[in-house]
Every structure is written in C-alpha cells, then in structure tokens.
C-alpha cells in the first residue's frame, strides 16, 4: 500500500464549484487560497510562504492560476480585480479589473 508524500491540512477552503482555489505551477509550487490569503507550498523544499492577504472589502480570493512558465500567478478577488504577481520577487506586477 502506498502512502502520500505529503498531506496538507487545508481549513477554510471555500466549498463553491465556481472557484479555483488550488493550482500547481510548472516550477513545482502549489498555490492555495484560503479565504483572504494565498499560500505557496514549494514541493522541492517543503516550505510554506504567505504570498498575500486581502482585506474583507476585496476578498475572499476566488481564483488562483499560474502562468505556463510558473513565473507569475494571477489572483482573482471577489471584487472582480485580478492581481498578477511575480513568483520570485513576490511583488505585484499589475492590478487590473476583469
């Protein structure tokens, strides 16, 4: 019997079919959106980092999606804004509406 390599306890995950709260990048990083916060789990070194937390006015986070090259992540907010973040710098590149 095989066992999982890692088990992540994920609390506060929205139960809504219209949201995309998990996405795995081509650089082996899993993004997880929990309410107003996006976390990044790097599978290569098993580290977890908080990327951002939004305020209640903008949140919750409704979507996370990595670019094909894994260098940027798009984060959709409940107020219809989309933020594009550079992965390595963890700095916001652009903030535009959908």
Secondary structure, 3 states (H helix, E strand, C coil): CCCCCCCCCCCCCCCCCCCECEEECCCCEEEEEECCEEEEEECCCCEEEEEEECCCCCCCEEEEEECCCCCEEEEEECCCEEEEEECCCCEEEEEEEC
